[in-house]
Amino acid sequence: MSIPHPRRHAKRAFTLVELLVVIGIIAVLIGILLPTLASARVAAKKINCGSNLRQLGLLWTMYANDWKGAYPDNGQGYGTWELIPDFQRELFVDKYKFRNPRIWYCPSFTGWSLGANPEDDWNQPASTSAGGTNWTLGYAIYAASNNALLWNQATKNNLPPPYRANEKRLAERPLIMDITIKYGPPYTGNISWGYSAHYERGPKPTGANSLYGDGHVTWKPMAFMTKRLVNYPNSYERWW
C-alpha cells in the first residue's frame, strides 16, 4: 500500500509578487471609485438642497394665501439676507409645522456658526444690528426685501424682488436662493467665497439653486451666474 506524500495536501500560500499584484489592483479600483463617489455625494447634496427650496416654496405660498397674497416681509435684511424675525419663526414652526431645521439649510452650506452641522444655527439667535430677535438661515431671501429692490435698481438688473404671489414674471424672479457671496478687502485679506453653498473645491462655488415665484427650482452653474447685488465692487457681492 502506497503512503500519500505529506506535501501533496499542503495549502499553497500567496507569493509576495501575487500579493503585490492584488494590492495594486485594489489601489487602482479605489482610485477609480473615489472620484465617482465624491461626485455622487456632491450631486446628492445639490438635489437635497433643491428639495429644501421646493418645500420653502410651499411655505411661502401658504403664507401668501393667508396674507392676501403678500410674501413674508424681509425688510430687515441688507439686499438678499438670511434673517427672519422672531414672530415669523414662530409662525413657520407653530402654524405651518415647518419644524425640521434641516429644511432651512443647504447641506452644502457650512453654517454661519461653523458648527458640525449647518442647522446648528437654527437655535442660535443671530448677532446682528437688525432690531429685535432674529434667526439666521442657510438660504438667501430675495422676496419682499426693500434693500434688494434698491440694489436691483442700482445694478440695473431689471428683476426686482416679488412682494406678492400675483405679480408678473414670477417664473423669472427668485424668492429664495442658495447663498453665493464674494468677499474681499476690507472684509477679508484676500478674495474669498467662504460662506457660499456648493463651495467644494477650486476658486469659486460650482453653482447655486434658486427658487422662483412660480414654485420651480433651477440649478445654475457658476459660469452662468451674474453679479446681482453689490456693496463695494470686488469687496462684497452676491451672485445668482
C-alpha positions as CSV (number, residue, x, y, z in Angstrom):
1,M,0.0,0.0,0.0
2,S,1.4,3.4,-1.0
3,I,1.6,6.2,1.6
4,P,0.5,9.7,0.4
5,H,3.2,12.2,0.2
6,P,2.8,14.7,3.1
7,R,3.3,17.7,0.8
8,R,0.5,16.8,-1.6
9,H,-2.3,18.2,0.6
10,A,-0.4,21.3,2.0
11,K,-2.1,24.7,1.4
12,R,-0.4,26.9,-1.2
13,A,0.3,30.4,0.2
14,F,0.4,33.6,-1.8
15,T,3.8,34.6,-3.1
16,L,5.0,38.2,-2.5
17,V,4.5,39.0,-6.2
18,E,0.9,37.8,-6.2
19,L,0.1,39.8,-3.0
20,L,1.6,42.9,-4.5
21,V,-0.5,42.4,-7.7
22,V,-3.7,42.1,-5.6
23,I,-2.8,45.2,-3.6
24,G,-2.1,47.1,-6.8
25,I,-5.5,46.1,-8.4
26,I,-7.3,47.2,-5.2
27,A,-5.5,50.5,-5.2
28,V,-6.4,51.1,-8.9
29,L,-10.1,50.3,-8.2
30,I,-10.1,52.7,-5.2
31,G,-8.6,55.4,-7.4
32,I,-11.3,54.9,-10.0
33,L,-14.2,54.7,-7.5
34,L,-13.3,57.6,-5.1
35,P,-13.9,60.4,-7.6
36,T,-17.1,58.7,-8.7
37,L,-18.3,58.5,-5.0
38,A,-17.2,62.1,-4.4
39,S,-19.2,63.3,-7.5
40,A,-22.2,61.3,-6.3
41,R,-22.0,62.9,-2.9
42,V,-21.9,66.4,-4.4
43,A,-24.8,65.6,-6.7
44,A,-26.9,64.2,-3.8
45,K,-26.3,67.4,-1.8
46,K,-27.3,69.5,-4.8
47,I,-30.6,67.6,-5.2
48,N,-31.3,67.7,-1.4
49,C,-30.7,71.4,-1.4
50,G,-33.1,71.9,-4.3
51,S,-35.7,69.8,-2.5
52,N,-35.4,72.0,0.6
53,L,-36.1,75.1,-1.6
54,R,-39.2,73.5,-3.1
55,Q,-40.5,72.9,0.4
56,L,-39.8,76.5,1.3
57,G,-41.6,77.5,-1.8
58,L,-44.7,75.7,-0.5
59,L,-44.3,77.6,2.8
60,W,-44.1,81.0,1.0
61,T,-47.2,80.1,-1.0
62,M,-49.1,79.0,2.2
63,Y,-48.2,82.2,3.9
64,A,-49.2,84.3,0.8
65,N,-52.6,82.5,0.8
66,D,-53.2,83.5,4.4
67,W,-52.0,87.1,4.0
68,K,-53.9,88.3,0.9
69,G,-51.1,87.3,-1.5
70,A,-48.3,89.0,0.4
71,Y,-45.0,87.2,0.9
72,P,-43.2,87.2,4.3
73,D,-41.7,90.6,4.9
74,N,-37.9,90.6,4.6
75,G,-37.5,94.3,5.3
76,Q,-34.8,93.8,8.0
77,G,-32.2,92.4,5.6
78,Y,-29.5,94.0,3.5
79,G,-30.2,93.0,0.0
80,T,-30.7,89.3,-0.1
81,W,-30.3,88.2,3.5
82,E,-30.5,85.2,5.8
83,L,-32.6,86.6,8.6
84,I,-36.1,86.0,9.8
85,P,-37.6,87.8,12.8
86,D,-38.8,86.0,15.9
87,F,-42.5,86.2,15.1
88,Q,-42.0,84.7,11.6
89,R,-40.0,81.8,13.0
90,E,-42.8,81.1,15.5
91,L,-45.4,81.3,12.7
92,F,-43.5,79.0,10.4
93,V,-42.9,76.4,13.2
94,D,-46.2,76.5,15.1
95,K,-48.8,77.3,12.4
96,Y,-47.2,75.8,9.2
97,K,-45.4,73.0,11.0
98,F,-42.0,73.5,9.4
99,R,-40.2,72.2,12.4
100,N,-37.3,70.3,10.8
101,P,-34.3,72.7,10.9
102,R,-32.6,70.9,8.1
103,I,-35.1,72.3,5.6
104,W,-33.7,75.8,6.3
105,Y,-30.1,74.9,5.4
106,C,-28.5,73.6,2.2
107,P,-26.4,70.5,3.1
108,S,-23.5,72.1,1.1
109,F,-23.6,75.2,3.4
110,T,-21.1,75.2,6.2
111,G,-23.2,77.3,8.6
112,W,-22.6,80.7,10.0
113,S,-21.5,79.3,13.3
114,L,-19.2,76.8,11.6
115,G,-20.7,74.0,13.8
116,A,-20.7,70.3,13.0
117,N,-24.0,70.8,11.1
118,P,-25.3,73.9,9.3
119,E,-28.6,73.6,11.1
120,D,-26.8,74.3,14.4
121,D,-27.7,78.0,13.6
122,W,-31.4,77.2,13.9
123,N,-31.4,77.5,17.7
124,Q,-29.0,80.4,18.0
125,P,-30.3,84.0,17.8
126,A,-28.4,85.9,15.2
127,S,-25.8,88.5,16.2
128,T,-27.0,91.5,14.1
129,S,-27.7,95.2,14.2
130,A,-31.3,94.5,13.0
131,G,-33.9,95.3,15.6
132,G,-35.4,92.6,17.8
133,T,-34.6,88.9,17.9
134,N,-33.6,87.4,14.5
135,W,-32.6,83.9,13.4
136,T,-30.1,83.1,10.7
137,L,-30.9,80.7,7.9
138,G,-28.9,78.9,5.3
139,Y,-30.6,80.4,2.3
140,A,-30.8,84.0,1.0
141,I,-34.3,85.5,0.9
142,Y,-34.8,87.8,-2.0
143,A,-38.6,88.2,-1.9
144,A,-40.1,91.2,-0.2
145,S,-36.8,92.9,0.5
146,N,-36.7,96.7,0.1
147,N,-32.9,96.7,0.1
148,A,-32.9,94.1,-2.6
149,L,-35.2,96.3,-4.6
150,L,-32.8,99.3,-4.2
151,W,-29.8,97.2,-5.3
152,N,-31.7,95.8,-8.2
153,Q,-32.3,99.4,-9.4
154,A,-28.7,100.4,-8.8
155,T,-27.2,97.4,-10.8
156,K,-30.0,97.7,-13.5
157,N,-30.8,94.0,-13.4
158,N,-34.5,94.6,-14.1
159,L,-35.5,91.7,-11.9
160,P,-37.0,93.3,-8.8
161,P,-37.9,91.0,-5.8
162,P,-41.5,90.0,-5.8
163,Y,-43.7,91.1,-2.9
164,R,-46.9,89.3,-3.8
165,A,-47.9,86.0,-5.3
166,N,-49.9,87.6,-8.1
167,E,-47.2,89.7,-9.7
168,K,-45.9,89.4,-13.2
169,R,-42.9,87.4,-14.4
170,L,-42.8,85.3,-11.3
171,A,-41.1,82.5,-13.2
172,E,-38.1,84.7,-13.7
173,R,-37.9,86.3,-10.2
174,P,-36.5,84.4,-7.3
175,L,-38.0,84.1,-3.9
176,I,-35.1,82.4,-2.2
177,M,-31.7,81.1,-3.4
178,D,-28.5,79.5,-2.3
179,I,-26.0,81.8,-0.6
180,T,-23.3,82.8,-3.0
181,I,-21.2,85.6,-1.6
182,K,-17.8,87.0,-2.8
183,Y,-15.8,88.7,-0.1
184,G,-12.7,90.8,-0.5
185,P,-10.8,93.7,1.2
186,P,-11.7,95.3,3.6
187,Y,-13.9,92.4,4.7
188,T,-11.2,89.8,4.2
189,G,-7.5,90.0,3.3
190,N,-8.0,88.0,0.1
191,I,-10.8,87.3,-2.3
192,S,-13.0,84.5,-0.8
193,W,-16.3,82.7,-1.4
194,G,-16.0,81.2,2.1
195,Y,-19.7,81.3,3.2
196,S,-21.1,80.2,-0.1
197,A,-23.1,77.0,-0.6
198,H,-21.7,74.4,-3.0
199,Y,-18.2,75.7,-2.4
200,E,-16.5,72.3,-2.7
201,R,-13.0,72.9,-4.2
202,G,-11.5,75.4,-6.5
203,P,-11.6,79.2,-6.6
204,K,-15.4,79.5,-6.9
205,P,-18.6,77.7,-5.9
206,T,-19.8,75.2,-8.5
207,G,-23.2,76.9,-8.8
208,A,-26.4,77.5,-7.0
209,N,-30.1,76.6,-6.7
210,S,-32.8,79.3,-6.9
211,L,-36.5,79.0,-6.1
212,Y,-38.7,81.2,-8.3
213,G,-42.0,82.8,-7.7
214,D,-43.9,80.1,-9.7
215,G,-42.5,77.4,-7.5
216,H,-39.9,75.9,-9.7
217,V,-36.2,75.4,-8.7
218,T,-33.3,75.8,-11.1
219,W,-29.7,74.9,-10.8
220,K,-27.3,77.4,-12.4
221,P,-23.6,76.6,-12.8
222,M,-21.3,79.4,-11.6
223,A,-20.3,80.2,-15.2
224,F,-23.8,81.4,-15.9
225,M,-24.4,83.2,-12.7
226,T,-24.4,87.0,-12.5
227,K,-23.4,89.6,-10.0
228,R,-26.7,91.0,-8.8
229,L,-26.2,92.8,-5.5
230,V,-23.1,94.9,-4.8
231,N,-21.9,96.7,-1.6
232,Y,-18.4,97.6,-2.9
233,P,-17.2,96.0,-6.2
234,N,-14.9,93.1,-5.5
235,S,-15.4,93.6,-1.8
236,Y,-18.9,92.3,-1.1
237,E,-21.0,90.8,-3.9
238,R,-24.0,88.5,-4.1
239,W,-24.5,86.3,-7.2
240,W,-27.3,84.3,-8.6
